[in-house]
Amino acid sequence: MLYDAHTHLHEFLDSRIAEFVREITITAVSDDYPSSKRTIDLANTYENIVPCIGIHPWNVDKVGLDELKQLDKLISEARCIGEVGLDRRFVPPQTFSRQVEFFRVFVNWARDYGLPLNIHAPDAWVDVLEIVRRADVDGALFHWYTGPLNLIQEIRDYGYYISINAAIKVQEKSRVVARETPLDMILLESDGPYEYRGGITLEPPMVKEAANIVAQLKGVGIDNLWESIANNFSRLFRV
């Protein structure tokens, strides 16, 4: 069994999802209430889907606080909160205070319900870590980590994880992060169906190629790498 710790499964056709879950255990993140509802429905159909509910930081200025009340009704069926977080890179800076408002709600849910966070944090890695650790959240994944190398050990000290994206095949920063990150905090992800620069459409099966690259960079056998990934995935998502 392979593992994808972060993908937008709700965006794929049902036929493709059926293909993916034959060999991949997938943590499926959501972007808003409708996608959260579909993610929960998918998890009720396929046992090896870990469903996350949330509102993406790119969407917080497009929805009202009433959407949080709708999401609250899905918590009992969720096994993770995500994709949530803060973004200083891709969205207008005037949305940041609202991002923080929403993110604090999700962080409190994660703490109160004992759920891990699946976090988006481009150029806001330090901000996010500070909020999460102050809330005493047990589990968190910093998805597609490309942040400061000197922050990796601090993330590990709090028992949190980072994921290496399948874009490692062309993204040098991901290779650097993979080299510097201890195996006991690494997960792999596709973030599918994201269109990455150079025309690459990311999909869950691409974690297989990513694993080969990471294993080579870490100087370990591919079976040993997947064993480590499986252990990390199990600890974080409690599967």
Disulfide bonds with the S-S distance in Angstrom:
none
